[in-house]
Structures are given as structure tokens and as C-alpha cells.
């Protein structure tokens, strides 16, 4: 009798535990539109930079991209066994991207699992999988292997933003209406045919140029003498080919340098690429991208008067300094005059700042991003500012 009671109690306890576990299971809820650093991988500075760039991408191109970091996909009790299924379900649960175009993007890092996934909306198809795989392999994994997660996420996001911006520009060019050119005294049919042929030729030239550029960047690099495939140098081995200014640019994260070397004859090819998410600009004196630019609103504009913004520039290489004052335009009458109480921002790319400051919930003295207490509970719908986009599983993955 006692044995039966004990077994019944054990079954009941296990059922209660199982119910509690199931009640706690579920994907994390979005706390921010752009950066959800649940694993605390990002520095405060990098989180702000990434969020600003993704907000600008959405404003300019209408593409919603979200960065999410977690400890492990197995920490939520969802039953997902792969980072791919977790990313697809999280993407669809939050509803990332436009629900008609399905052009959202999710950048997911599961640090304990040592997995990264770039999940694409179903509007992309398989055509962008290879590009996203290159982003993971070349821009993210090298940093993740050195446990520099924040830099890897920022560089990967930088590349994704560039790819999506170029895609948006191409779509806008293709969807632009073709004007009909008419000349007095001639047939409208022939004139429209000439105009159409002109724009077809121009469009063909543009597509060809972009195709050649992409081919030049993506093809296998080969030694011009030996015709042997070049190998990229990692782990600081490339520093021997950089001067002092280039080394400083690399350490500041303002320029990405790639050195490709021939294993047979020692020939090397040095490639550089600006990181547009960097807070450093080109110095007016030495020319290196080592100049920090800080902006501070000293007089806030109102509906009736202009404001002033102080711009401080300092080069970390040559010591160049300059302080400038810029006039801010008056506010439109429909915008409250008390906007932007966060006084200071820093960026080497003025387009990323645009005179707008964000109410900061980042602690600059800490290494993690605090997304605040409020959350966007999409619940599988398009609630909040998640617009109900979906993914069918396209994208790319990597592990380190």
C-alpha cells in the first residue's frame, strides 16, 4: 500500500515538474526593434552603433534586420535541435520584416552552442544564401574563434547592411518607371521606342558594371606570376604588410584589412574596406581613418529658434584637433521641442547620426546592453513594430 502511494506521489511530482517546465518553455520575447543582446556579448558602444545602423537601414531601405544573441538554443525548452530551426521559428514568431515583401533578416548568435545563423525572409529565396555564408565565414567566424564576439557581430552586421542596401538600390532602379520621350514633329511610337532602347542600354551597362565588380570581389584570387590560389593571412600575420597608420586603423576597427599571400613565391595582395559602422573618420591632416568625431548639442532648437551643435575632432595618430560649431535648423511645428535629451553622440559617418540623438539605455561603463524593461510581445503576430514577416528557412549558418 505504501509502495503504491509513493509511486503515485512520484508520478504526480514528475507531472508537476513537467508542467512547470512546459510553462516556462518558449522563445524569448523581443525587447528591442533591432538589438536583443540576451547573452550580453556586445559592448555598450557596439550595441549603440549597430542599433543606429539598423534603424537607418529600415528608414532608408525599408528592410528590418534584428540582431539576437543567446546563450544556447536549448535554454528555452522549444524542442529545436538545430540553430536553423530555432532561428526560423524565432523569426516567424516575432514576425521580422514586411509581411508582404518578407524581406526581414535575423542575425542570431548562440555563444554556448558556438553557432551563428543569418536567417532570411522568404522574399529572398536562395539567391542570397551564398552571400550571407561569405559574411559568416569571412567577417564573423575569425573574430568568434578569438572570443571577440562583439566585434564579430558588428562586422557581420556591417556587411549585411551593405548587401541589403545594395539590393534595395537595385530594386528601386528596376522598379523606376521608364519615361516616354516625345519630340515634336516625329512619330510618338518611334520616339518611345528610342527612349525605351536608351534606358535598356543604360540599365544593361549598370547591371554589367555591378556584375563585374561582384565577380572581381568574389572570384578566387590567384598569384599573377605563379597562378596559384592565394591564401588569406589571419591571426596578426597580416600586420607585417601594414604601416603604423594602417595598424592603428585595424586596432580601432575603422578599416578592415585583408592580406592574401602566394604560398609559392610570397607575393601578397593587400585589400582594404571601410567599416561604415565605425565611429572614426578620415583625418584632415594625416589622412588615416583614425579621427574620432564627437557631437554635442549645446543649444536645442525650438519651433521659433535655431540650435547649435558642437563638433569635436581628434586624431588618435597625429594628434590633429579641431572644434567646430554647426547650426541646427528650427523644429517643424508638429514635433515637440523637447526631443533628444541624450546630449552626446559619436560617429565617423555623419549619415548615421543625422543630428538625431537617442534616449540612451546603454551604460557606457558596462560591457553589456540593457534593453530596458519594456518588450515587444509579437506573439506570432505583427504587434508593435514587428510587421509580420516570415521565413521559409533560407539563410546561412556557421560554427566555431
C-alpha positions as CSV (number, residue, x, y, z in Angstrom):
1,X,0.0,0.0,0.0
2,X,2.8,2.4,1.0
3,X,4.6,1.5,-2.2
4,X,1.6,2.4,-4.3
5,X,1.2,5.7,-2.6
6,X,4.9,6.5,-3.0
7,X,4.7,5.7,-6.7
8,X,1.6,7.8,-7.1
9,X,3.3,10.8,-5.4
10,X,6.4,10.4,-7.6
11,X,4.3,10.4,-10.7
12,X,2.4,13.4,-9.5
13,X,5.6,15.3,-8.7
14,X,7.1,14.5,-12.1
15,X,3.9,15.6,-13.8
16,X,4.0,18.9,-11.9
17,X,7.7,19.4,-12.8
18,X,7.0,18.6,-16.4
19,X,4.0,21.1,-16.5
20,X,6.2,23.8,-14.9
21,X,9.0,23.2,-17.4
22,X,6.5,23.4,-20.3
23,X,5.0,26.6,-18.9
24,X,8.4,28.2,-18.9
25,X,9.3,27.0,-22.4
26,X,9.1,29.3,-25.3
27,X,11.1,31.6,-27.4
28,X,12.5,34.9,-25.9
29,X,10.3,37.9,-26.4
30,X,11.7,40.9,-28.3
31,X,12.8,43.7,-26.1
32,X,14.0,46.0,-28.8
33,X,13.4,46.5,-32.5
34,X,17.0,46.0,-33.6
35,X,19.3,44.7,-30.9
36,X,18.4,41.9,-28.4
37,X,21.6,41.0,-26.6
38,X,20.2,38.3,-24.2
39,X,23.7,36.8,-23.9
40,X,25.4,40.1,-23.1
41,X,28.0,39.7,-25.8
42,X,28.0,43.3,-27.1
43,X,29.8,46.2,-25.6
44,X,27.6,49.3,-25.0
45,X,29.3,51.2,-27.7
46,X,28.9,48.5,-30.3
47,X,25.3,47.9,-29.4
48,X,24.5,51.6,-30.0
49,X,26.4,51.6,-33.3
50,X,24.6,48.5,-34.5
51,X,21.2,49.8,-33.5
52,X,21.8,53.1,-35.2
53,X,22.9,51.5,-38.4
54,X,19.9,49.1,-38.5
55,X,17.4,51.9,-37.7
56,X,18.9,53.9,-40.6
57,X,18.7,50.8,-42.9
58,X,15.0,50.5,-42.1
59,X,14.4,54.2,-42.6
60,X,16.2,54.3,-45.9
61,X,15.5,50.9,-47.5
62,X,12.5,49.7,-45.5
63,X,14.3,46.5,-44.5
64,X,14.0,45.3,-40.9
65,X,17.0,43.5,-39.6
66,X,17.3,42.2,-36.0
67,X,20.4,41.1,-34.1
68,X,19.8,38.5,-31.3
69,X,22.4,36.8,-29.0
70,X,21.5,34.0,-26.7
71,X,23.4,31.5,-24.6
72,X,22.0,28.4,-26.1
73,X,19.1,27.3,-28.2
74,X,18.5,24.5,-25.6
75,X,17.8,27.0,-22.8
76,X,14.3,27.8,-23.9
77,X,12.7,24.4,-24.0
78,X,11.4,24.8,-27.5
79,X,12.5,21.4,-28.7
80,X,14.6,22.8,-31.5
81,X,17.7,20.6,-32.1
82,X,19.5,22.9,-34.6
83,X,20.2,26.6,-34.8
84,X,18.5,26.7,-38.2
85,X,15.1,25.5,-36.8
86,X,15.4,27.8,-33.8
87,X,16.2,30.8,-36.0
88,X,13.3,30.1,-38.4
89,X,10.8,29.7,-35.6
90,X,12.0,32.8,-33.7
91,X,11.9,34.8,-37.0
92,X,8.3,33.7,-37.7
93,X,7.3,34.1,-34.1
94,X,8.5,37.7,-33.9
95,X,7.3,38.5,-37.5
96,X,10.5,40.2,-38.7
97,X,10.3,42.2,-41.9
98,X,7.4,43.3,-44.0
99,X,4.6,40.8,-44.2
100,X,4.1,41.4,-48.0
101,X,7.7,41.6,-49.2
102,X,9.0,39.2,-46.5
103,X,12.4,40.9,-46.6
104,X,13.4,40.7,-42.9
105,X,16.7,39.4,-41.7
106,X,17.7,37.8,-38.4
107,X,21.3,37.6,-37.2
108,X,21.4,35.0,-34.4
109,X,24.4,34.1,-32.3
110,X,24.2,31.2,-29.8
111,X,27.5,31.6,-28.0
112,X,27.4,28.4,-25.8
113,X,26.5,26.3,-28.8
114,X,29.2,28.1,-30.9
115,X,26.7,28.6,-33.6
116,X,25.7,31.6,-35.8
117,X,22.8,31.9,-38.2
118,X,21.7,34.6,-40.6
119,X,18.0,33.8,-41.3
120,X,16.5,35.4,-44.4
121,X,12.8,36.2,-45.1
122,X,11.1,34.1,-47.7
123,X,11.2,37.0,-50.2
124,X,14.9,36.4,-50.8
125,X,14.8,32.8,-51.9
126,X,18.1,31.0,-52.2
127,X,19.8,33.8,-54.2
128,X,21.4,35.5,-51.1
129,X,22.4,32.4,-49.2
130,X,25.9,32.3,-50.6
131,X,26.5,36.0,-49.8
132,X,25.4,35.5,-46.2
133,X,27.6,32.5,-45.9
134,X,30.6,34.6,-47.0
135,X,29.7,37.2,-44.4
136,X,29.7,34.5,-41.7
137,X,32.9,32.9,-42.9
138,X,34.9,36.0,-43.6
139,X,33.6,38.7,-41.2
140,X,32.3,36.8,-38.1
141,X,33.9,33.4,-37.5
142,X,37.5,34.7,-37.4
143,X,36.6,37.0,-34.5
144,X,34.4,34.4,-32.8
145,X,37.3,32.0,-32.8
146,X,39.3,34.6,-30.8
147,X,36.3,35.2,-28.5
148,X,35.9,38.7,-29.8
149,X,32.1,38.3,-30.1
150,X,31.1,42.0,-30.1
151,X,33.5,42.9,-33.0
152,X,32.4,39.8,-34.9
153,X,28.7,40.7,-34.6
154,X,29.4,44.3,-35.6
155,X,31.5,43.4,-38.6
156,X,28.9,40.8,-39.7
157,X,26.1,43.4,-39.3
158,X,28.1,45.9,-41.3
159,X,28.4,43.5,-44.2
160,X,24.8,42.6,-44.1
161,X,23.8,46.3,-44.1
162,X,25.9,46.9,-47.2
163,X,24.4,43.9,-49.0
164,X,20.8,44.8,-48.2
165,X,21.4,48.5,-49.1
166,X,22.8,47.5,-52.5
167,X,19.8,45.2,-53.0
168,X,17.3,47.9,-52.2
169,X,19.1,50.3,-54.6
170,X,18.9,47.7,-57.4
171,X,15.2,47.0,-56.7
172,X,14.5,50.8,-56.8
173,X,16.3,51.1,-60.1
174,X,14.5,48.2,-61.7
175,X,11.1,49.4,-60.4
176,X,11.6,53.0,-61.5
177,X,9.1,53.9,-64.3
178,X,10.6,54.3,-67.8
179,X,9.7,57.8,-69.1
180,X,8.4,58.3,-72.6
181,X,10.4,60.8,-74.6
182,X,8.5,62.6,-77.3
183,X,9.8,65.1,-79.8
184,X,7.6,67.5,-81.8
185,X,7.3,66.6,-85.5
186,X,8.1,62.9,-85.1
187,X,6.2,59.7,-84.5
188,X,5.4,59.0,-80.9
189,X,5.8,55.3,-81.5
190,X,9.4,55.7,-82.8
191,X,10.2,58.2,-80.1
192,X,9.1,56.0,-77.3
193,X,11.0,53.1,-78.8
194,X,14.2,55.2,-78.9
195,X,13.6,56.2,-75.2
196,X,13.0,52.6,-74.2
197,X,16.1,51.4,-76.0
198,X,18.2,54.1,-74.4
199,X,17.1,53.1,-70.9
200,X,17.5,49.4,-71.7
201,X,21.1,50.1,-72.7
202,X,21.8,52.2,-69.7
203,X,20.3,49.6,-67.4
204,X,22.3,46.9,-69.1
205,X,25.5,48.8,-68.6
206,X,24.8,49.4,-64.9
207,X,24.0,45.7,-64.3
208,X,27.1,44.7,-66.2
209,X,29.3,47.0,-64.1
210,X,27.8,45.7,-60.8
211,X,28.3,42.1,-62.1
212,X,31.9,42.8,-62.9
213,X,32.5,44.3,-59.5
214,X,30.9,41.4,-57.8
215,X,32.9,38.9,-59.9
216,X,36.1,40.7,-59.1
217,X,35.4,40.6,-55.4
218,X,34.1,37.1,-55.2
219,X,36.4,35.2,-57.6
220,X,39.3,33.2,-56.3
221,X,42.4,35.3,-56.0
222,X,45.4,34.0,-57.8
223,X,49.1,34.9,-57.9
224,X,49.8,36.9,-61.1
225,X,53.1,35.1,-61.5
226,X,52.5,31.5,-60.3
227,X,48.8,31.4,-61.0
228,X,48.5,29.7,-57.6
229,X,45.5,30.4,-55.4
230,X,46.3,33.0,-52.8
231,X,45.6,32.2,-49.1
232,X,44.4,34.8,-46.6
233,X,46.6,35.6,-43.6
234,X,44.9,35.6,-40.2
235,X,45.9,36.0,-36.5
236,X,48.0,39.0,-36.9
237,X,50.2,37.6,-39.6
238,X,49.0,40.3,-42.0
239,X,50.4,43.1,-39.8
240,X,53.9,42.7,-41.4
241,X,52.5,44.3,-44.5
242,X,50.7,47.2,-42.8
243,X,52.3,50.5,-41.9
244,X,51.8,52.2,-38.5
245,X,48.7,54.1,-39.6
246,X,47.1,51.0,-41.1
247,X,47.8,49.0,-37.9
248,X,46.1,51.7,-35.8
249,X,43.1,51.7,-38.2
250,X,42.9,48.0,-37.8
251,X,43.1,48.1,-34.0
252,X,40.4,50.9,-33.9
253,X,38.2,48.9,-36.1
254,X,37.8,51.7,-38.7
255,X,39.3,49.8,-41.7
256,X,39.3,46.0,-42.4
257,X,42.5,44.9,-44.0
258,X,42.8,41.6,-45.8
259,X,46.2,40.3,-47.0
260,X,46.3,37.4,-49.5
261,X,49.6,35.7,-50.0
262,X,51.0,33.3,-52.5
263,X,52.3,30.2,-50.7
264,X,54.8,29.6,-53.5
265,X,56.6,32.8,-54.3
266,X,55.5,35.1,-51.4
267,X,53.6,37.6,-53.5
268,X,50.9,39.4,-51.4
269,X,47.8,41.4,-52.2
270,X,46.6,44.0,-49.7
271,X,42.8,44.8,-49.7
272,X,41.1,47.3,-47.5
273,X,37.5,48.0,-46.8
274,X,36.0,50.8,-44.7
275,X,33.8,49.7,-41.9
276,X,30.9,52.2,-42.1
277,X,29.7,51.4,-38.6
278,X,33.0,52.7,-37.1
279,X,33.0,55.9,-35.1
280,X,36.2,57.0,-36.7
281,X,36.5,59.3,-39.8
282,X,39.4,60.2,-42.1
283,X,41.8,62.7,-40.5
284,X,42.1,66.1,-42.2
285,X,45.9,66.1,-41.6
286,X,47.4,62.6,-41.9
287,X,44.6,61.0,-44.0
288,X,44.2,57.9,-41.9
289,X,40.8,56.8,-40.7
290,X,41.8,57.4,-37.1
291,X,39.9,60.7,-36.2
292,X,37.2,60.5,-33.6
293,X,34.3,62.8,-34.1
294,X,32.1,63.7,-31.2
295,X,28.9,65.8,-31.4
296,X,27.2,67.6,-28.5
297,X,24.1,69.7,-28.8
298,X,24.8,72.9,-26.8
299,X,21.6,74.8,-27.7
300,X,18.5,72.8,-28.6
301,X,16.4,74.1,-31.5
302,X,12.8,75.0,-31.0
303,X,9.9,75.9,-33.2
304,X,10.9,79.5,-33.0
305,X,14.8,79.5,-33.0
306,X,17.7,77.5,-34.3
307,X,20.1,75.5,-32.2
308,X,23.8,74.8,-32.0
309,X,25.9,71.7,-32.2
310,X,29.5,71.4,-31.1
311,X,31.6,69.0,-33.2
312,X,34.9,67.9,-31.6
313,X,37.5,66.1,-33.8
314,X,40.7,64.4,-32.6
315,X,43.1,62.1,-34.5
316,X,44.5,59.3,-32.5
317,X,47.5,59.0,-34.8
318,X,48.8,62.5,-35.5
319,X,47.1,64.5,-32.7
320,X,45.1,66.7,-35.0
321,X,42.4,68.6,-33.2
322,X,39.5,70.8,-34.3
323,X,36.4,72.2,-32.7
324,X,33.5,73.3,-34.9
325,X,30.1,74.7,-34.4
326,X,27.1,73.8,-36.6
327,X,23.7,75.5,-36.7
328,X,20.7,73.2,-36.2
329,X,17.5,74.1,-38.1
330,X,14.3,75.1,-36.3
331,X,11.9,72.3,-35.5
332,X,8.7,71.8,-37.5
333,X,5.7,72.8,-35.6
334,X,4.3,69.2,-35.3
335,X,7.5,67.9,-33.5
336,X,7.8,68.6,-29.7
337,X,10.6,70.9,-28.8
338,X,11.9,68.7,-26.0
339,X,13.2,65.9,-28.2
340,X,16.6,64.3,-27.9
341,X,17.6,64.8,-24.3
342,X,20.6,62.4,-24.8
343,X,23.2,65.1,-25.3
344,X,26.2,63.3,-26.9
345,X,26.8,61.0,-29.8
346,X,30.0,60.0,-31.6
347,X,30.3,58.7,-35.2
348,X,32.8,59.0,-38.0
349,X,29.9,58.7,-40.5
350,X,27.6,61.7,-40.3
351,X,24.9,59.9,-42.1
352,X,24.5,57.5,-39.2
353,X,23.9,60.3,-36.8
354,X,22.0,62.9,-38.9
355,X,21.6,65.2,-35.9
356,X,19.3,62.8,-34.1
357,X,20.1,61.5,-30.6
358,X,18.6,58.5,-29.0
359,X,17.3,58.3,-25.4
360,X,20.1,56.1,-24.1
361,X,19.5,53.0,-22.1
362,X,23.1,51.9,-22.5
363,X,25.6,52.1,-19.6
364,X,28.9,53.3,-21.2
365,X,30.8,52.0,-18.2
366,X,29.5,48.5,-18.7
367,X,30.1,45.8,-21.3
368,X,26.5,44.8,-21.9
369,X,23.4,46.3,-23.4
370,X,20.4,46.9,-21.2
371,X,17.4,46.8,-23.4
372,X,15.1,48.1,-20.7
373,X,12.0,46.6,-19.1
374,X,9.6,47.1,-21.9
375,X,9.2,44.4,-24.5
376,X,7.6,43.9,-27.9
377,X,5.4,40.9,-27.4
378,X,4.8,39.9,-31.0
379,X,3.2,36.6,-30.0
380,X,3.4,35.4,-33.6
381,X,1.5,38.4,-34.9
382,X,2.6,41.8,-36.3
383,X,2.1,43.5,-32.9
384,X,4.3,46.5,-32.1
385,X,6.7,47.5,-34.8
386,X,7.4,43.9,-36.0
387,X,5.4,43.8,-39.2
388,X,4.6,40.1,-39.5
389,X,7.3,38.9,-42.0
390,X,8.0,35.2,-42.3
391,X,10.9,32.9,-43.3
392,X,10.9,29.6,-45.1
393,X,14.3,28.6,-43.8
394,X,16.7,30.3,-46.2
395,X,20.0,31.8,-45.0
396,X,23.4,30.6,-43.9
397,X,25.0,29.1,-40.8
398,X,28.4,28.7,-39.2
399,X,30.2,27.3,-36.2
400,X,33.5,27.9,-34.5
